[in-house]
Structures are given as structure tokens and as C-alpha cells.
Amino acid sequence: MELLMHRRVALASALFVCFLLGPVAGDEGMYPITELSKLNLKAKGLKIDPASIYNPKGISLIEAIVNIGGCSASFVSNDGLILTNHHCVFSAVQAASTPERDYLTDGFLAATRADEVRARGMTAQITEQMRNVSADVLSAVRDGMEPIERSKAIEARIAELTKKAQAELPGKTVRISEMLAGQSYVMFISTTYRDVRLAYVPPRSIGEFGGEDDNWVWPRHTGDFSFIRAYTGPDGKPADHAPANVPYHPRRFLKVNPNGVNEGDFIFILGYPGRTYRHQTSYYLAYEEQYRMPYIADLNAWRISTMEELGRPDRAVALKFDARVKTLANTMKNYRGKLAGMSRLRLVEQRRQEEAGLQKYIDADPQRRAIYGTVLEQTRKIYDEMSSRARYELVLDSLAQVPTSLPASASQSVSTLVRLATIVVESGAEKVKPSAASLADFHEPAERLFFKKVITLAATLPEGQRIKAVDTALRRDYSDENINRYVDEVFAKTVLRTPEGLASALGKTPAELSKLGDPLIALAADLLPLQQELRDVRARRSAELSKLSALLVDVKQKYLQKDFIPDANSTLRLTYGRVRGYSPADATYLSPITTLTGVMQKTRDDYPYATPQIVRDLYQAKDFGRYRLPKINDLPVAVLYDADTTGGNSGSPLMNAKGELVGVNFDRAWGATINDYAWNEAYSRSIAVDIRYVLWLTEKMGKAAFLLQEMGVK
Amino acid sequence: MELLMHRRVALASALFVCFLLGPVAGDEGMYPITELSKLNLKAKGLKIDPASIYNPKGISLIEAIVNIGGCSASFVSNDGLILTNHHCVFSAVQAASTPERDYLTDGFLAATRADEVRARGMTAQITEQMRNVSADVLSAVRDGMEPIERSKAIEARIAELTKKAQAELPGKTVRISEMLAGQSYVMFISTTYRDVRLAYVPPRSIGEFGGEDDNWVWPRHTGDFSFIRAYTGPDGKPADHAPANVPYHPRRFLKVNPNGVNEGDFIFILGYPGRTYRHQTSYYLAYEEQYRMPYIADLNAWRISTMEELGRPDRAVALKFDARVKTLANTMKNYRGKLAGMSRLRLVEQRRQEEAGLQKYIDADPQRRAIYGTVLEQTRKIYDEMSSRARYELVLDSLAQVPTSLPASASQSVSTLVRLATIVVESGAEKVKPSAASLADFHEPAERLFFKKVITLAATLPEGQRIKAVDTALRRDYSDENINRYVDEVFAKTVLRTPEGLASALGKTPAELSKLGDPLIALAADLLPLQQELRDVRARRSAELSKLSALLVDVKQKYLQKDFIPDANSTLRLTYGRVRGYSPADATYLSPITTLTGVMQKTRDDYPYATPQIVRDLYQAKDFGRYRLPKINDLPVAVLYDADTTGGNSGSPLMNAKGELVGVNFDRAWGATINDYAWNEAYSRSIAVDIRYVLWLTEKMGKAAFLLQEMGVK
């Protein structure tokens, strides 16, 4: 699923690399809204005025697009009704559920607006204005600045500009995003509505049909949609959740077209794609392929199988691990898809050849050579250094990462306990509080296995990449017996296994802590300086790469004599394409629209394929209503298209040539995850739930015809 | 892969149930060669005289078809050259290999005939004559015989007729097979050549490309072929392996057509399909679906993962388990395919409805009712009884099965040790020797886990299905602690863990054995009477079902007013169809010819996808020779068609409308394994390696153009 994947590697956040925009690559690209005029969308198939999508001087389609935090969504009625993915509201539905009212399992329908329940943790943000502030930002940079100094200057200027704008625009959210590294910066001005409520959520057996098995898979049969609603204070302004609040009236909402789309139709998508790494250097790709992704994918696989093993005899334990397993599996499958794609496309090799061409071009002119001559070489050196200690850094991340605002489930830290100990050690100085999630996830038998795993990983690091803190803890005896002894000792003695012990340790000074004689706290104290060193190293790398990246963008634009458009960076983008099948492998063709017959083929009596009885009955009766595909007497379920999406695009409206909503984007095909690194016409495919399935389920299963009426679907 | 799967359930061998032959089902059926005249093959697409396939009075195509024991094959030259599957010669290649000459890994090519090495354990049998002996066999049956008496009378008459014919036909192999239960019997007269040698075997990376991952999978890219050669004594008669032997000159060999086939082409196959269960009763199918297949599939899964776990840190151990894991996985995947198919097609339910119709037909006529009225009811009762103690019988089989001629790898016994103990206990009376394979497979840590597994399975049987011998051994304490204690005791005390101990125990009388005080031998002694009881129960069931089955065939033929043709029973059969893709699932279409590009897509650096460098280079150079598919500039690799095959058809020649060889059959698509129970036009697909891939590899990779010359391919 296209949840925004949180990347903990600091370097990523500073790197924006870009890709080629040319007339041939008609279906490639996540275009910034401000660049739409360059696109000639009419020639591609759009049947409305491109200015009606974004018009800086008036109301346009983009005001119907909602950022709900890690996901996208859209308004579908004048009363603030929002259509997005089931997986985007999953946590809110979980939070609203109790053992007596299990909305996740049974689904949720508010019979009247008064029955709509709060979607905890969710907000609805609408981007209203975009301002190019590149000149303002870059005025902070002076020639001759060291990379790290330059980065800091840019950061400071961005903070200053943001603060100023924020003061001028009370009630608005202001954010400045780097679009092209060291080149262009855009200020996004938006409004954030804080009262969001659940209107209709299908049961999990529909909204999550196929579960982890089908995740990143086409053909797909998941009814991954939900309806929520944005509320404002009685004055129409953003307000905290309150009974007196009223539905928000958006300036624009999307027209829902109940006729859906057909193979070959032009479609486009507006949303908030998170992060792409197109045209990164071959050095970056090689590092990802050789070190980071296989390490994380393998470790996640181990963590998942360990948690599954522990959960098998005990349903309560399995439930405790559920969300964590889901997140780990999502990342694992994404990485394995990418690794397969990189190997299949020989991506590193391909990128190397492109860079050889670029270097030749640079070297051909003495002036170019003076400016750009060593950019690639310097980049290579940074990645060489990273590679030379890659396992050290990855294992250190697995041991513990602080500070972190992420729930334990999304963290790279394998051992909750070491993470807690690290927080405890830092708490004396910084008063960091461990999040509730860290404690909720705690399960001693699992924690013991996790702890042993990271200690073993550290114990088997090659000479020269050893983690000193672990060497000290193990007294340089790396035998399995000694590791077992050490793990036993830690679990026998640490105070951190219980909430009380944890509470008592928090906020103590280092001296007080060391008096406890707690072996886990001792380990964390020894790890802290190593982690600080790693943070510093990464900040330095990041600043250097940021500067090199800016130079690279510069010279590549000259070399290719083409415009660049920025990588995805969680800002509003448009992508377009056609409804289109693909051939993922030899002798295999997958067509672009799945059917309810396919749902029935997968249906079994247990999770994740347990279709509700009412849907089975409706299928048996062939009661497809107005949504029937007459040629095959079937109901469309999901749609595939060659638009260019990534994590964060979940919940984005799929629109037809007239800008009418015909589906809700929620995933990519497995082979397409490679498009985070390189767009590939043959493999890059995204997946939406078909609006016809959404409407049919809402009407026939959910008995919520009134929502269809509200959307103007007759 | 289509190895003949050995079924240990005695009942199966006595049950031949049949299926409908009608003009609509044009592509269904494994036709006995003697029935071909009923088929009108010309109308289906055959372009040669059907009499040239089988002519009782002259030389015909069937004399080019070879039964090599569990697999099929065909002569492709006048000098006894035989083309079959790589997996059919696997054991012989393994036996011919040494650590210095690893023919499995590197492949094998005999540069001259003198270099051809013995294919140990292999024989080549050619069916020459078929005689209908139904009247002769059935003359042994008298009215009023009890089922078991009737079965014994038929068995005795078959033995007598076989012995007589054998005496009249020295040098020939005579076998009488039941074709339709209680109705028809055919005598097959054949010649068996005992000197078979390896001529050309591709490396395992080609012949087993895809390994277990791809087994039962389409699209497929396995080069599953090998060339062997039959030899005779200098007098042209069958002879044991000897240097003076000369190549056999078959009376007929197949013409190899290097142009292959195209989508839609008519094809047919001659071979020795092992066993099908079409039109078995719903009771049989329900038993298979609910009890036997899930039990075996789950147990195999456990055995495989246990062996893989043990083999991970130790390559030697992994190799020891290799063949066993392969066999277990093959069966597991086959069963899971069948279970999925049964559930998808609701096969039991479907069969129940057919039977309801049949019962109505029977009941409509008093005379019919008198003869057939209770046939279904009686059958149901037998399966009810089987089901009521299904878990008991299955676990008893898992504990130990004797006597057995099967290698441990194919046995349902989980614990080698209990099996050995059972053999030891029986050896006093019967002088049974444990096979070398039983000892070779022995690995104490694995054996300890296996033993604990079967004891635990027995300990958790429901009340009323308990195994007394295990109850006694555990003294009715079924706790995990007690099981561990018992396992420890057995392994501490038994003499059977070592070859010496085993040898010393063999042949001892029961009294001598009991003096040893060996807990394992005590368990085996207690198990023996239970196993004897089970054998007796099964013989009784089998006889009853055999009689009921004959009546069922009778009345079904009347009811449907159609001819029946017999289920597969390892005798020579013809099946035909067309080269044809299929849609295994919603929105998915698989086309019927794969390519070398597909091989490259799957190629990695490690087993089972490690394509040899020379093939990679030839692909890079697009050096496809005369075998190139011009439209896509690619090389065909495997072919899919809707003919009806099963285990035993491996190695069968795939022939075009002119009877020319265009491929070598080796597998079915996963979804097609259900055709053992019910043919399904939409799912039943078989797989051959394309002759163009065979010839291209033999010529370009194997550098064995002389073999192409021998086959007359220019």
C-alpha cells in the first residue's frame, strides 16, 4: 500500500534529484502544479482547460484535493465529504473501535451526520497557494561557503521566511519545500482542518481484502476506500473537534462519474507523492542495492517470522504485533520489488553508462571541467566511505535510534528495550519521553529475541566495523554461549522491563543512572557517543551531497539540454497516463480492470480473503445494478494505469479526461516500485479501486444510498 | 514434475473409475491405444492415418514410444537414441557422477558412443502387443462370491494367465492391467531392454532451471530434456550391460521436426500416464479433500522446513536431504494445487449433484433398483468408516509402514528409525532387509525431530482414535515434558542408531529382541499388530469398493448412454489437444510459448536460476540459429497445450498433426493438477520443452551437432 514510508536516513531528506522531462516520456512524471503549463495536457488527452486544474487567480480543481497526512484524498460533496483509502483511515478506525463496537472488522456507517465519529489523529489540509521563493532562499548563500555552512544558511533562511509568512497569514499553514537541490524553493500556503470524522468505512474484509498477500500485487481486488468528512467551527474556520462544529464547504469538490473508465482512457491524478530518487547517481543506487535494502529486507523478514512464530499460539500476542508486522512487511515487499527491478533493468550499470557520458561532456570543455569536473568523483568518494562502514552504520541503527518521533513499528530499531534505554540516558538532559506506542508494543519473549538478534548482528560485524559499546558489553567474547549469558544477565537485571522501572529511571542524571548498575542502561550510555558521531557524519555527508547534487542538476540540464522537474517531495503533484495492462514477465499479460468474479476466485472463509456474505449473495444473484459491465456481466473492482505515483499518493482521486472522479488510487504493482528510482514505461503501473465498486459497495452492502445522493450520483 | 507419484494407500490400486467420453469433450481423455478407432482423430486435426499410430498387424508409431519406469520417452534415431526428460534420468546421472566428474552440475556429453556411460537402474520397455483378456479373467468369478473372495479369484486368474503367457513368450514382459473395474482386462506384451546409457545430459542449471520454485508453474523455462540410448546384446536381444553390446535398432523411431509448433496447432502425446481418479464418488473426493491431502501436505511442509532448517548451516546435511525434500515438495505442491482446484470448482458438491441424478435414475426402475439401488449408499458407508478413523490411519502410516520397497524419501513414514525398528521386528520371521537408502538418509538430529513429531501427532489424536502402542509407550501422559523424556530415553537406549546395532538386531527372533530391552523395538513390536489390522481393513475395503465400482461403471454407462474409457493405469495411452494459453485467474492471460528472454528475466547468479554463461552470451548475441521466432527475434523455450496428462507422462513425445516430434512433455500447470480428479477445459494444461530449445541447446551449448545429424535434423 502506498503509505508514505518514513525514511530514517537523514541524508535522504536533503537530496532531491530529478529526472528528464521530454516529449517522448508522455506518461512519466509527478509534475509540480506550477509547471502544468509546460505539459500540453490537451494533446495528451485532457478534455478540460488545464487552467481549470490550477489557476493561481481563481478557484480550481486543486482545492478539491486534500492532504490527510501521509495520504491524499479529495472532496466529493459540497458538505466536506472526503473520499480516500481504507488503509489511510485504518488507525483512526482502530482508535474509534472498542471490543463491543469493532468498526475495523464490521465496518462503520454513520446513519446521520450526528453519528459521524471523530477520526482521531487525522487532519485535512488543502493547498491554496504556491509562491516561488527561490531567489529569497538562495540570497542567504555566499560564494566560498563550506557545504555544511551553506546548508545551515539555507535552513535558517527557510525558517525565517516561513515564520514571517506565517505571521502574515494567521490560520494558514506555511511550508517551504526544496524542489531542485540548491536551485528552486516553493512556499506552499494551505489551510488545515482539524475536525475530521468517519462517515462510511467498509468492513476490513473488503477494505483490506487480500491483506499482505496481495499488497503490491496486480491483479488486485481490494475495496480500499472510505468516506470521511471535514468539519469547521460554526464560523467556517478550522477548529478542534467540537459538537457545535459544522461540515466544511470546500471551494471546490470533484464530480463523481459512476460510469468509470475503460481500457485505453486518459486519466490523471492529483495528490501528495512522498519521495522519489530518480536520476540519483549510480553510487547511491549501488549503495541501496548492495547494502541498505537487502539488510532491511532480510532483517524485516526475520522480525516478521519471529513475531508470527510468537503470535501463532496466542491470538492476543498476534494482535499486539499486527500493525508492526504490517509495516515491516510493506517495506520488505517494496524493497524486494525494487531489488528485483534493479537487477532486471541492470539499473546501476545503466546509470554508470549515463554518468560516463556526462563526464565526457564535462571534460570536453575546460570551463565546465573547472566547475563540474570532480562532482561525480566527489560523490563517489562519499558513497565509498559510506559503503566501507555500511554494516556498522546499519547495525548501529538497528540497535537504537534516538531521538525519534516514530512509533516503534516504523523504526529501524529492532530492540524496543535498547531504544528505551537510550531514551532514558538522554532524558536526564533533554526530558524526552518515550511514546506510548513504545510501551504498548513491549512483549518480553519477543524483546528477548530481538535483543539477542541485534547483539548477534553486532557481534558478527567484520573487524574494523565493530561497535565498541557491544564489544565492551560482551568483553570481546562473541560466542553464542556468551551472548546468551549476556542476554540473560540484561533481562535479569534491567529495571526497564516494567513501566514502573522505566518511569523511575526517566529524568535521572547520568551519575544517578550509573549508580543503578543496570547493564542495559550501561550499554545505552556507551552507544550514545557512537550515535552522536553517526549523526554528525551524516549531517556532513548530507550537506556535501546537497551541494554536489545542485551542481549535478546544473550540468545535467546543460548536457541533456532539457528541463528538469523535481523529484517527489510530499508536495502537490499531477501525474497522468492511460488505463493500461502490462506484461510483468514472459508469456504473461495482465489486463487493466479486475472484476467481482476475481474477488470470488480469491474468496475463502478466513482472513484476508473472507468476503462478506452479502457480497457473495449479490454476486450469486448477479445484482450489479447500474455498474454492470454488460459484455461480461460482471462488476469492475480495480483499475490499472501507467501514471507515475509513489508512497503518499494513496487516496488520490483517479480522474478521467473531464476531471471527474473515476477511482481512488491506493497502490502500485509490485514490479513498479522500481519507479522510485527510474521510471519504466513497461513496468510502472499504479492501482485504484474502481469508483463503480466503491459506489456499488456503498449502496448495496453499506446501505448508504444517501451518500451517493449527497455526491449527486443518481 | 510429472514423476509417477507412488501412492501407498492400498485401496487406490484396486480402484479404477472412469469418465465420460463424448463428442464435445474433444480435448479430454487418456485413450487406451486399442480404442483409438472410436476417436475420429482426423476430424480433430490429425493429418496422418490413425492406423499408423497403432496397427495390431504391422509396425506403428507406438513402437517408438518407450516406458523407462515412471517416465515415458521416445526413440529419435535408428540407433536407439532416446529423448526424455532431465528429471527422468536424474538418479542415473547422480549415480554416474563422482566428486571429480559432477555430471549433474556440469552436464554430460559422450563424444563417441564408446563414451556413453551406464544409466544405472534404467530400462527401456516397448509395448508391442495388446490382447483383450477380459473374458478369460472374468471367467474366474462366480455369482454370490463375497467381495474379498471375488478379488482374490481375479488376482489368481491374472497371475495364472500372466505366467502362462510369459512361458509362451520368452524374453518378453507380460502384464495384465485392469482397465475398467470388474469389466475389462488387457494383456500388454512388451520387450524390456536392460542396457541403457547416457548420451547427452544438459547441466542441471538448464535441465532443472527454476527448481522447486517453478515446479508445476507456467510460464516455464526449464530445459527438461536428456538423450539416452538403448543397447542390446550382439544378437539384438535384451542383455545386461556389457561392453560388447550394440545400439538397439528400434522398429520405429520418431521424426524430429525442428520447426516446432505454433499457437493453435493440433498436437498429440503417447505415453504411460500413471493414475487418475476421474468420476470417483463424491465420498472419495471428500475424504481426499478433508483428510488425506491436507494431512500429507501439511506434514510434508513441516518435514521440508525442518530439513531446510537443519541443512542451512551445513551444506553436507542439505545435500543429504536434497532428494527427499524434492519429492516431498513435489507432492505437497501437487496436493495444494488439487485442493485449490477442488475448492474453486466445488468439486465435491458438483459430484454430489451428479450422484443425486444417478440415484434418481436407478430408483426409477424396479429392476435397476434391485441391482444398483444401494451401490452409492454402500460406498458412502465405507468412506464414512474411513473418515471416522482417518486421523488414526494417517498417523499410523506416518509412524511406520512395512513392508516397503520404496526409498525413505517417497515413504509416508516420517521416522526412519521407527520404520527400521518395524523392519527389525519383522525380520525375525521374514528376513526383510532394510534398503540402503534407509540407512543413507539417517541423520540423528533430524531423526530426533521426526520421531518427536510422529509421537506428538499420535499423542494428540482424539479419544477413540488413539494408537495403543503409543499410549503404552507414553504411559498415557501426553504432556510435552513426558514426550521429550520418552524421546530422550529412546535415543539414549536404542541400538538402531548405528549400522552395527541395526545389523546385530536383524534376523533375531521376537524373544531375542525383547531381551534387548530396546524401547524403540518395543514400540515397533506393539505397532505391528495394529499395522496388520490396518492392512486387513484396507484389503476388505478395497475388495468391496472394487465390486461397487464395477456396478457403478455399469449403471453410469446406462444412465449416461455413453462409452466410458478407463482411468490412467500406467499403460500406453494417447491424448490430444491444441497449443493453447489460458487464464488462471481474473485479469490474467498466459500465452502458450515461452522464450529465452523469459529465461533471462528469471536468471540470477544462484540455484535454481543460474543460467550457464554460454547461454547468456548466445542470448546477448541473439544467436538463435534456425530456431529463431522471426516476429519477436527470440527463441522458443517451452510449450503449453490442453492435452490431458498426468504423472508418468513425463518424457512423452509431443507430436504435431503429422506425428513428428515437436517437444518433450514434462509437467502440468499448477492449476491443472486437479485434472487427476476432473478434467476442466479452462484449467487443464500440460507443459513440454520445445524441440527448438532442445536442438538449440544440444547444438550450441552442448556442441553435440552430431546428435542432430543422427536424428536427421539438417
Interface residues (C-beta under 8 A of the other chain):
Chain A: W218 P219 H221 S343 R344 G581 A585 D586 A587 T588 Y589 L590 S591 P592 I593 T594 T595 T597 G598 Q601 R604
Chain B: W218 P219 H221 S343 R344 G581 A585 D586 A587 T588 Y589 L590 S591 P592 I593 T594 T595 T597 G598 Q601 R604
